Amino acid sequence: LNDDDALELFKKTLPSPSLLQLKVSAKVVRERAMAALKAASKRSDPRMDLVMLALAGRGNTFEKVLKMIDEMVTLLGKEQGDDDAKKQYC
């Protein structure tokens, strides 16, 4: 496979190397993923149900919920620091 004859045979087999690039929209990717998940969901798996629910949400993502969780973690960290300072004071 490393000699010149193999290279020439390869070049004759594929005369013009070309790549085909396709543009696929997010909607098409989402639909394909949903179809694949539906086909694979012969048994009920709550994780797959959650993924299908997120895909079916049509743009309604969990960004707002994640932002609220991040804010809550920040607030709890600050409160913990305040509690630690108060404990040292007492």
C-alpha positions as a LaTeX table, in Angstrom:
\begin{tabular}{lrrr}
\hline
Residue & $x$ (\AA) & $y$ (\AA) & $z$ (\AA) \\
\hline
Leu1 & 0.00 & 0.00 & 0.00 \\
Asn2 & 2.96 & 2.33 & 0.32 \\
Asp3 & 4.42 & 1.96 & $-3.16$ \\
Asp4 & 3.80 & 4.17 & $-6.16$ \\
Asp5 & 1.63 & 1.59 & $-7.93$ \\
Ala6 & $-0.91$ & 1.68 & $-5.10$ \\
Leu7 & $-0.98$ & 5.47 & $-5.26$ \\
Glu8 & $-1.58$ & 5.42 & $-9.01$ \\
Leu9 & $-4.36$ & 2.85 & $-8.61$ \\
Phe10 & $-5.95$ & 5.02 & $-5.95$ \\
Lys11 & $-5.78$ & 8.10 & $-8.16$ \\
Lys12 & $-7.39$ & 6.20 & $-11.05$ \\
Thr13 & $-10.17$ & 4.93 & $-8.80$ \\
Leu14 & $-11.05$ & 8.41 & $-7.57$ \\
Pro15 & $-10.13$ & 10.73 & $-10.43$ \\
Ser16 & $-11.05$ & 14.02 & $-8.79$ \\
Pro17 & $-11.03$ & 14.25 & $-5.03$ \\
Ser18 & $-13.92$ & 16.42 & $-4.04$ \\
Leu19 & $-15.79$ & 16.98 & $-0.86$ \\
Leu20 & $-19.44$ & 17.72 & $-0.58$ \\
Gln21 & $-20.42$ & 20.06 & 2.19 \\
Leu22 & $-24.03$ & 20.21 & 3.25 \\
Lys23 & $-25.65$ & 22.92 & 5.26 \\
Val24 & $-28.09$ & 21.52 & 7.75 \\
Ser25 & $-30.25$ & 23.74 & 9.89 \\
Ala26 & $-30.67$ & 23.28 & 13.61 \\
Lys27 & $-34.30$ & 22.36 & 13.06 \\
Val28 & $-33.37$ & 19.46 & 10.79 \\
Val29 & $-30.76$ & 18.23 & 13.26 \\
Arg30 & $-33.30$ & 18.44 & 16.07 \\
Glu31 & $-35.85$ & 16.49 & 14.02 \\
Arg32 & $-33.30$ & 13.80 & 13.15 \\
Ala33 & $-32.25$ & 13.47 & 16.78 \\
Met34 & $-35.87$ & 13.21 & 17.88 \\
Ala35 & $-36.56$ & 10.51 & 15.29 \\
Ala36 & $-33.48$ & 8.55 & 16.37 \\
Leu37 & $-34.47$ & 8.80 & 20.02 \\
Lys38 & $-38.02$ & 7.70 & 19.29 \\
Ala39 & $-36.75$ & 4.73 & 17.32 \\
Ala40 & $-34.35$ & 3.77 & 20.11 \\
Ser41 & $-36.82$ & 4.23 & 22.95 \\
Lys42 & $-38.16$ & 0.70 & 23.10 \\
Arg43 & $-37.71$ & 0.72 & 26.85 \\
Ser44 & $-38.56$ & 3.66 & 29.04 \\
Asp45 & $-35.53$ & 5.56 & 30.25 \\
Pro46 & $-36.17$ & 8.79 & 32.16 \\
Arg47 & $-32.93$ & 10.32 & 30.87 \\
Met48 & $-34.00$ & 9.79 & 27.26 \\
Asp49 & $-37.45$ & 11.14 & 28.06 \\
Leu50 & $-35.82$ & 14.31 & 29.41 \\
Val51 & $-33.69$ & 14.70 & 26.27 \\
Met52 & $-36.75$ & 14.21 & 24.04 \\
Leu53 & $-38.67$ & 16.74 & 26.14 \\
Ala54 & $-35.87$ & 19.27 & 25.71 \\
Leu55 & $-35.76$ & 18.64 & 21.95 \\
Ala56 & $-39.51$ & 18.99 & 21.64 \\
Gly57 & $-39.44$ & 22.28 & 23.57 \\
Arg58 & $-38.73$ & 24.25 & 20.39 \\
Gly59 & $-36.41$ & 26.82 & 21.82 \\
Asn60 & $-37.71$ & 26.72 & 25.35 \\
Thr61 & $-34.46$ & 25.80 & 26.98 \\
Phe62 & $-33.50$ & 25.51 & 30.59 \\
Glu63 & $-31.37$ & 28.66 & 30.44 \\
Lys64 & $-33.63$ & 30.57 & 32.80 \\
Val65 & $-33.64$ & 27.73 & 35.31 \\
Leu66 & $-29.87$ & 27.30 & 35.08 \\
Lys67 & $-29.39$ & 31.03 & 35.62 \\
Met68 & $-31.61$ & 30.90 & 38.71 \\
Ile69 & $-29.63$ & 27.93 & 40.06 \\
Asp70 & $-26.35$ & 29.76 & 39.52 \\
Glu71 & $-27.69$ & 32.82 & 41.33 \\
Met72 & $-28.90$ & 30.63 & 44.20 \\
Val73 & $-25.48$ & 28.95 & 44.51 \\
Thr74 & $-23.80$ & 32.37 & 44.59 \\
Leu75 & $-26.24$ & 33.61 & 47.23 \\
Leu76 & $-25.78$ & 30.50 & 49.37 \\
Gly77 & $-22.01$ & 30.86 & 49.15 \\
Lys78 & $-22.25$ & 34.48 & 50.32 \\
Glu79 & $-24.60$ & 33.54 & 53.16 \\
Gln80 & $-22.26$ & 30.74 & 54.22 \\
Gly81 & $-19.38$ & 33.21 & 54.34 \\
Asp82 & $-21.49$ & 35.59 & 56.45 \\
Asp83 & $-22.45$ & 32.74 & 58.79 \\
Asp84 & $-18.81$ & 31.71 & 59.17 \\
Ala85 & $-17.81$ & 35.30 & 59.98 \\
Lys86 & $-20.64$ & 35.58 & 62.53 \\
Lys87 & $-19.61$ & 32.28 & 64.14 \\
Gln88 & $-16.04$ & 33.52 & 64.53 \\
Tyr89 & $-17.32$ & 36.76 & 66.02 \\
Cys90 & $-19.45$ & 34.98 & 68.62 \\
\hline
\end{tabular}
